[in-house]
Amino acid sequence: MIEGIGIDIVEVERFKGAVERRGERFLKRLFTDREILYSRGKRRPEVHLAARFAAKVSVKKAFGSPLNFREIEISNDGSGRPVAEAKALGKDLRISISITHDNGLAVAEALIERL
């Protein structure tokens, strides 16, 4: 049964500017160390950070209750598919996410289902 759905869009350059203005402390408030390390390993880290931020916001919208950004972790499985984990959701809920980035935008959608 579907419990919630959320979507978000982020302008990559605007997000990059926020990171440049606010610095490392800003990143650490939003992302786990694994997310930062993954994104920094890419040619354009700002694209991957913006996409992960959009994914986190979409999960927060789908859940409908306050979650800290660091409580949600976005990673990739072995095939490259994005995966969202949020321990606060409990074991009876599953998160499915989709992320895309193109033309300066990062978009993510999350679906939360009760198992």
Secondary structure, DSSP 8 states (H G I E B T S, - for coil): -EEEEEEEEEEHHHHHHHHHHHHHHHHHHHS-HHHHHHHHTSSSHHHHHHHHHHHHHHHHHHH-S---GGGEEEEE-TTS-EEEEEGGG-TTEEEEEEEEEETTEEEEEEEEEE-
